[in-house]
Amino acid sequence: MEYPTINFTVETSSGKLFERVFSLPAGSAFVEPGDNTEHTVALDTVARDDWAAAYAKADKATFNWSIEGQASGHSEKPVKKSWP
């Protein structure tokens, strides 16, 4: 079974800081509807000239996610703390 691509971004009022396009490996175990298995995904910094300044000014950011052709959502989170 091939899983859809999941797109993650972290954006502040000054623009995007982090992103990651993630796909589960082929042959991964089948995921049942309602399954709440957690996967940790590291986000990559976005290439921009003012990244450090934008990050330093940001206290909160919007975490956005979308699953190719299926669903999307967002949540406001603190930028400089781990997210559970």
N, C-alpha and C positions, 0 to 999 in steps of 0.2 A: 504494500500500500504506500502511495506517495502522499506525504503530508503537505499542506499548503505552506507557503512562505509567510513568516510573521515579521512585520516591520515594527521596530521600536525607535522612538525618538524622545529626546528630552529637550524642551524648548523653554526659553525665558522671553521676557518682553524684548530683549535685544537680539533674539534669534535662536537658532538651533545650536546646542552644545554637544550632544551625544547622539549616536544613532547605531543601529545594528540591524541587518537583515539576517534572519535566522531561519534555518530549515532543520527539522529533525532528520537524523540520518535515515537513509533507506533501510528498510528491514526492522525499524523500531517496533516495539510491541504495539499492538492495536490499542487505541485510546477510545474507551467507551464514553458516550455522552454523559456529562456530569462528573467525569473523572477529575479529581482535584490534585493530581500529581504535580509537584512543583519542579521546575527546571530553572537553574541559575544561568543567566545569560549576561556576559560582560558586554558593556556598551563601549564603543570606540569614540574617541573625541573627533569632532568635526574639524576639518582643515579650514581655519579662518585666521586672518591676521590679528584680530583682537580677542582671540579665545580667552587668554588669561585674564584680561580686563573684564570681559563679559562674565566669566565665572566668578571673579572676585566680587562683583557687584550683585550677584544673584543669591538670594536667600531661599526662594522657592522657584520651582519650575513645574511645567506640565509634562507628565509622562504620557506619551501617546502610544497606542499600539493598534495594529490592524492585521487581520488575518486575510490573506489574499482571497477576495471574493466572498467572504463569509461574515465577518464582524469587525467592529472597532470600538475603541473606548479611550478614555483619558482619566487622569487623576493628578491632582496637584500634590506635590511632594517637596520636602526640604531637599536642597541640592547637596549640602555638605554632611549629610547623615546617611547611614545605611538604611535601606528600605526593606522592611520585613516581607 
